[in-house]
Amino acid sequence: MCILLSAGAAMAQKKFTFGPKIGVDFTHFWGKTTDHVRGTFNYQAGAFFEYRFTDKFSIAPEVVFAAQGAKEDLYTLYIDVETDDDVIEEIAGHLEKNGYITYNTNYVNVPVMFKYYVIPSLSIDLGPQLGINVYSKRSFIDCDYQEGTEDYKDYTKTVDVGVALGLTYNITEDVFVQGRYTLGLTKAFTTFDGKNGNAQIAIGYRF
C-alpha cells in the first residue's frame, strides 16, 4: 500500500514509473574449471520500478525470476597403444565426448540499476545484482543414452552476487527494450568453480 500511495504521488510529478518486463537470456558459467561448459538459452520475467532524480539520472530496481544454467560436455580419455615383441607401449591419448550434464538453476534476481540518459530515449545502465537460488537440479545423458536427474540445491549456493551493465532504448514513452550482461562475482556451486554469466534481451512496459 505504501508503494502504491508513493507511486500515485510520484507519477503526478512524472518522476516514478513501474511495470512488467520479460526477456530471453543466454546463460553460462565462467571460471577456472569451466573449459567444457557451454551456454544455453533461458528466460526471465518480472517487474521494475524507476525513479527519475533529474532528466539525466535515475535509479531502477527490479525483481525478476530468471531461469539460468548451462551444459557441461563429458569426455572419456582413451589411450592409444602399440605392441612390439609383446611389449605394450602408450603412444598417445585422445578425448572422446560421451555425454553431457545440464544444470538448471532458477533465481529471483534483484538488480539495482543506476541509469544515465545519454539522450531522452537511450540510457546506460550499471548496477549490482543480488540473486537468491530457489530451485536447482542436474541431469545427464551419456553415449549409451543413459539418463538421470538429481536435485542439486544442496550443492548450489543460496546467494549469488553480480554486477550488470547494459543499455535501455525507449521505443515509445511506454515501451522499451533492454540489452544487458550480468557477470557473477561469486561461485554458484560448492562442487566446482563456476560463476554465473547472463546476456539478456528484454522488453518492458511503463505505467
N, C-alpha and C positions, 0 to 999 in steps of 0.2 A: 504493500500500500504506500509505503514511503517513497519507493521508486516511482510509482505511478503519479503521486502527487508532485514529486520533483520534476517528473517528465512534463507534466502539464504546464508548470511554471516556466521551465526552460524552453519548451517548444514555442511558447509565446514570444520568447526573445530570439528564436531561431538559432539557438546555440546547442540544443540537445536533439539527437536523433537516435533511433534504435530500429532493429528489425531482424529478420532471418537471413541466413546465408547458407549456401550449400556448394559443395565443390568436389573435384576429383583430385586425388593425391597420388604421387609416385613415391612410395616409401622404401627405405633401405636401411641397412646397418653400416656403420663405419667404425674402424678401429684396427688394432694390431692383428686380430685373429679372424678377420672377415674377408680373406682372399677369395674364397669360393662362394661368397654371398652375393646374390643379385636382387634387385628391387622388384616390387610388384605394384600393381595399380590398386588403389583403395578409394575410400570416400570419406567425406566429413559433412556434418550438418550441425547447425547451432544458431546462436544469436549474438549480436554485437550491440554495443552502446557507444556513442561517440559524443564527446563534449568539446565544443569549439571555444578555445580561450580567445583567439583572435582569428582574423581571416587566414593567417598562415599556419597556426599551430593548434593541434587538438590532441586529445587522448582518447583511445578507443579500446576498452577492454572487451573480451569476447569469452563466451562459454561454448565450447564446441565438442561434440562427440566425434572421435576420429578412429576409424579402423586403420591399423598400421601393421607392419610386419615385413617379412622378406622371405626369400628362399635360399637355402644353402645346398649347393651341389655336393654329393658324396662321391668319393673316389676310392678305388682299391689299387694298391701298389702291386704290380706283377713284376717278378724278377726273371729276366731272360738269362738262360744258361746255355753253355755248350759243353759237350762231353768229348774228352780226348784221352784215350787209353784208360777208360773207366774213371777219369778224374773230372768231376763236375766243377765248372768254374762260372762264377757270376760275371756276366759281361755287360749287362745294362739293366735298367729298370724303366718301367713306364706306368703311368697312371691311366686308369680307365674309369669313366663315370659309370656308377652303378645305381644311382638314385638321387633323391633329394629330400630335404626336410623343409616343410613350410611352417613358419612361425606366424601365428595370428595373435596380435596384441591390440586390444582396444583401450583407448584412453578418453578421459574427459580432460581436455586441454583448456587452459585459461591463459591466453596470451594478453599482454597489456601493451598495445602498440602506441607509440608516440609518432604523430603524423606531422609532416611538414608539407604544406601545399606549395608546390613549385608554381603552378598556375591553378585557377579555381577548379579545374576538372581533373588534376593529377596531383597525387601526394606520394611522398617517400615515407615508408613505414618501417619503424625499428622498435624492438622492444623485447623483454624477457617473456618466457613462457613456462608455466608450471603444468605438468601433466600428472594425472592420477590414473594408474592402471586399474581397470575394472574387470578385465577378462583376458586370459592368456592361455593358448593351447599350442601344441606342437604335433604335427602329423608328418608321416614319412611314407615314401614308396620307393622300393628298390627294383633292381633289374629283373627280379623274378616276380614282379608285380605283387609283392607282399606289402600290405598297407597296415597302418596303425595310427592311433591318435591318443594323446595323453594330455591331461591337464597340466599346464606349465606355470600356473600362477605362483606356486611356491618358489619357483626359480626366477620369477620376474620381479624386479624392484618396483615397489608401490609408487614411488615418486620419480618423475623424470623432469629434469631441468634443461632448458634450452634457450636459444636466442633466435629471433626471427627478423628477417629483412625482406622487404618487398615493395610493391607499388600498388596503388589503387587508382583506377580510372573511372570517373563518373560519366557513364553513358548519357544519362539524363539527371535531373535533380534528384530522382528517386532510385534509379537503378545504377549499380556499379559492378565492375569486375576487378578481381584482385589476382596478382601473381605474387607468390611468397615462397621463401625457402626457410625452413626451421632446422637449425643444427643442434642436435642433442649434445649436452656437455657432460652428462653422467651416464654410467653404464646402465643398460636396460635390463641386464640379466646378471645372475650370480655365477653362471656357468661359463661364460666367455666374455671377452672384451668387446661387446657390440654396443654401439651407441646409435640412437635413432637419428635418421635423416628424413626430411619430408619436403618434397617440392609440390606445391599446390596451386591449383587454379580454381577460383570460386566466384560465384555471382551472388549478389545480395540486393535487398530492397529496403529503402529507408522510409520510416514513418515519421 
